[in-house]
Amino acid sequence: MLKEIEAVLTDMIILSPFGRHLGLEPVLLEVDHVIVAMPFQKNLTTIGDMMHGGAIASLVDVTATASFWALEKPPQNPRGTTIGFSINYLDAGRAQTLKADARVIRRGGSICVGSVDVTDENNTPVAHATVTYKLSKG
């Protein structure tokens, strides 16, 4: 399971300097399926105990990116970038760890599309997103 690319998923994507700033934690790494947690931090709020929408969007983008890279074998010259992103905020994320669950819907030649659901500790839906990514495999 993803052993050859696990370091890329954790060290370069989820635990990148920005991912560390957000406090991201890998929860599940499977082919085409990744879950990442973002523990509550006061510095990621917008008002009171409400998580900032930008922090939630960042959690979505990082988790989706990791899911697109969640391959059996790593590419020889890996390159990629998010090229489209649509998010709907469904409820406030308040003073709790949020989890993003990203699944690849479609892998094309180089364009991938994924779906990401963000929930709080009570499994209340906080956000839903569709992410499009260009993955160059070599």
N, C-alpha and C positions, 0 to 999 in steps of 0.2 A: 504493500500500500504506500504509494507516494514517497518511499524512502529516499530516492535519489533527489527529489525536489523539495523535501520537507524543510531543509535549511533555507531555501529561497523563500518559501512561504512564511516561515517564522521570522528569520533574521532580516531579510531584505524588504518584506512587505508589511507584515503585521507589526513587527518590532523594529521598524525603521525609526530614525530619530523622531519623526512626527507621530508615529504610532506609540512610541514610548511617552511622548508628551501627553497624549490622550489617555495613557494608562492601559492600552489595549492588551488583551490576553487571549491567546488562541484557545479554543474550547474543543473544536472538532475539525480534523483535516481528512477529508475523503475525496476521491476523484469527483470533480464537478460539484462538490458540496463542502462548504466551510462555515463554521460558526465562530464568531469572535465576540468577546465580552468587553464592555467599557464600564468599569466601575465609576460610581458617582464621585465627582470631584467638584468642590465649590468653585474652582477656577474655570469650570466648563459650563457654568450657568449663565442664564441671561437675566433672570430676575428671581429673587428668592431661591427656591430649590429646583427651579425648572431648567433642565438641560437645554443648552443653546442648540437651535436648529442646525447651525453650522457644524457643531460637534457631532450631532446625529448623522448629518450628511457625510461627514468624514468617516465615521464608523461604517456607513453603507458602502462608500467608495473603496475603502481598504478591504472590507470583507468580500465585496464583489470581485475586486482585482485578484485577491487570493484564490477565489473559486475558479477564475479563468486560468490561473496558473496551476491549479490542482490537477496535474496530469500524471500519467504513469511514468513517463520519461521526460526529463527536462529537454528543452530545445537546445540546439548547438549555439546559436547566437541570439539569446532571448532579448526581445524588445516588445514593448507594448505601451498602450495608453488608453485611458478612458476617452471615448469619443461622443458619448451621449449619456444623459442622466436625467431621470424624471422621478421626483419623490413627492409623495403625499404624506403629510403629517396627520395622524389619526387621533392622537391624544398626547398630553404632556408627559414627558419623562421626568419624574420628580424624585429626587434624592434616592435613586436606586441604581443598581447595575442594570445596564441595557445590553441585550444580546441581539446581534444581527445574524440572521440565518440566510446565507446566499447559496443559490442553486443555479447552475448553468441550464438555461432553457434550450439553447441552440448553439452549436459550434459550427461555423462555416469554415471556409478556407483560411481566413484570417480574422473575420468578424465574429464575435461571440455576443450573445445576449443572455442576461441573467436576471433573476428575480431575487429581491432581498426583502425580508420581513424583519422588523425590529420590534422586540417586545421587552416589557419590564419584568421584574422578578415575579409578578403575579400572572405572567403570560398575557397581559393586556397589550393589544396591538398599539404601538407608538408611531410606526411609519411603515410605508410600503414603497419600494422603489423598483424601477426597471433600469438596468445599466447596460450600455453597449460599449464594447471594448475591442480594440484592434490588437491582436496578438500575433506578432511576427515570429514564426518558429524557426527561422533560420536562414 
